[in-house]
Amino acid sequence: MNDHKILGIFPENYRPAASIFSQIDEKAEWVHDTQFFIHNPYLLVVISAGNKVNAFLPYCLLTSVEYSYGKIVEKYRGQSAQKWFFFAFDYYSDFKGVIRLWFVNAYDAGFKYAHIDSSKSVNIEPNYPQTEGSVLKSIYSGHEFFHVGHLKKNNISPYDVRATIKLREKNFKTAIHVKLWNSRPAADSAKEDFGYIFKIEP
């Protein structure tokens, strides 16, 4: 991680968070798609559909990931964006436009709090979910960790509806601007410690 120190993501005194990794069984196999989180620690926010753990990114021919101090921007354009929307709307018929944001890598890097800035986001349904404490309507902090699940393989848990959002339209220019903080800010309008932005432009 020393090679990426300039990005200002992981602290110099970094130690893997026990709350996230202590329940991993070194002898157990892994659910295939869950390994993506482990192998990509600098992807602080990962998107999947609904209550699934299958990240979109490995299947969508990502156009680019731009790293700079205090910000990461994932971009999906053209065919890549169309594939992204296919996973968001069509691949799982029970999650039409509902996506899950996973913060396990952000938590491991010390960013314990998150919020989606509606003023900088596009194509997001403002009234979903109705659940109190959602990442869209408040300062969100969940608890995600790796453990041996019901498949008897290392997996990631738990499902949390508060970390879901719903897209308004398929194949429409979309932006999801996530604000991350190390300590709980006084208000969700506070400047983020780190910004993680998704731009999907079909």
Secondary structure, 3 states (H helix, E strand, C coil): CHHHHHHCCCCCCCCCCHHHHCCCCCCCCECHHHHHHHHCCCCCCEEEECCCCCCCHHHCCCCEEEEECCEEEEEEECHHHHHHHHHHHCCCCCCCCEEEEECHHHHHCCCCEEEECHHHCECECCCCCCCCCCCCCCCECCCCEEEECCCCCEEEECCCHHHEEEECCCCCCEEEEEEEECCCCCCCCCCCCEEEEEEEEC
